[in-house]
Amino acid sequence: MDRLRAYQVFVAVVARNGFGRAAAELGISPANVSRHVQQLEASLGARLLERSSRRLALTDAGRNVYERARRVLDDIAELETSFADPDSAARGRLRVNAPLTFGLVWLAPLLPEFAGRHPAIDLDIRYSDRVVEMTEEAFDVALRISPAGPESHVSRRVASTRMRLCAAPSLLARIGNVGDVDTLLSLPRIGYQFSDTGNVWSLLAPDGFRREIDTPCAVTCASGLGMKAAMQRGEGVALLPDFLIHRELASGEIVSLLPAYRNEAMDIRIVYAGRRHLARPVRLFIDFVAESFRRPPWDAPGR
């Protein structure tokens, strides 16, 4: 058995999430892919994949083997690259996960420029507000909006954002001005389906004390875009990130409520596996995203 080839095949199966797709990528038959994986399992004395008619799942041993084999293969690719022409085109597959709203509004418009610079990099972008397991789902990088990256990965901060209370002028025309937090208790709220706080709003007052708003939500949406649309229709008050609403706030299409009550800034981070040598496509993508958001347009002075 060619052990290096077996590890390459196994990594391709996991990365492509299927024997057929791995076979197409490697230019071999599905039967050969299956044979390599079976031989690898036999040589290690451990089952690496749980196979079903619908999907593949890594076993604990498979996850360990995948992480270590991927790291070794990346090191080999990095070694080969170091001897290659530095002006040669970067190539390879790059799987990226990004939050749905931020990804569609801000990341997607940047991708044609990245693809134009690096046409030999095969981009596979998945937008989802579900927090993915990067190793299990074979993502190379992920964008996350949180105070910090997960402990099992390293991350690079590329920007920050704040959550802001906002409402449509049509709603305020019906209810009047919102002068204090107590007024919020009687107003319809727009909630977020994937909120990790259970849609409890924690607002930091100017005096340093926190006020929590935990009234039932009149509307619950599965994305920030859905929340924004419902808020603009006057269906309720929303707590939304400034990267999503800064243009409408500036134009007066929506109104900021209780601006003295500020929320801590959240980092927008690009997360990747904590390995010593990054594959060239990963490194190029990280640098491209970081440079693109070096001066984010929603982070204007005075906001």
Protein Blocks (a to p, Z undefined) as FASTA:
>chain_A
ZZklmmmmmmmmmmnopaklmmmmnopafklmmmmmmmmmmmnopafbdcdfkbccddfk
lmmmmmmmmmmmmmmmmmmmmmmcfkbcceddddddddfklmmmmmmmmmmmmmmmmmmb
ccdddddfbdcdfklnopabdcdddfbdcfkbccddfbdcdddddddfklmmmnopafbf
klmmmpccdddfklcnlopacdddfkopacddfbdcfbdcfbfklmmmmmmnopaccddd
fklmmmmmmnopaccehkllccddddddddddddfbdcfklmmmmmmmmmmmmmgfklgg
hZZ
